Amino acid sequence: MTPSLPIAAEQPLLLFTDLDGTLIDHHSYSAALSQAAVRQLAERGVPLVFCSSKTFAEQVHLQRELGIVQPFIVENGSAVAIPRGYFSSATLSPDTAYELIPLVRTDAALIGAALAHFQDIKRYSNASDLELNAATGLSGAALARARDRSFTETLLTELMPEMEALMRPQLESLGLTLSRGGRFFTVQSAETDKGRAVRRLAEVFGQHWSAAPLIAACGDSANDTSMLSAADIAFLVQKPDHTWVNMDIPGLIKIPEIGPVGFSMAVRMLL
Ligand SMILES: [Mg+2]
């Protein structure tokens, strides 16, 4: 049963959010339209926890841009990052170091070796800066942060259904999975997903808080399914073409707005 909204101020609450196409714009990568909602959450004391395929370096950078210091989940649930002193300090400086807790035993090098068996698959680690720039629009430091993967590989090559059907069982036999984000396919360990990392991090909050928190989550694409399934309150925002990705989750709240505008509407409903 989805709790009725808005959530009472005294209720311990966490909001997990996807980044690309949810907190930040699918095309411009801008978080400008989410900023007011991010502030509202901070004022209410509700931790905003990033849960994305993005790297540690990318998420730390985005936190600094938004002026927040919160735990987050990197590379599709591969690891949890917690600011040092987060549960004991009243205030944390923006350059706080993070403790990184891996939830998988595989790393990017192992996945790269598995993918090397398939011809003509461009991935972040074997693409040139020019190719990566053409595919993502990223350049300079932002491109370096996106490349800095520890646990997963993102494919630049668009997989035709036959290729996907060929690759999937071979990767699965190695304990890896292939999933589709808003833009690209990602290969990662089958040991984890966004949902498992959400439950793990919510447990950590529950151990430090006086009560287990209510979990809200906001996403836009198929790779958010496990995160939204793990949540008590699940919000799905629209894709840039004003449609929702097909998702069957009981109580799922479909927000009639795109990306960051949809995210902001979800925060208003929640608070
Ligand atoms: Mg997304």
Residues whose N, C-alpha, C, O or C-beta is under 5 A from the ligand:
A	BS01	MG	D18 L19 D20 G21 T22 G182 D220 S221
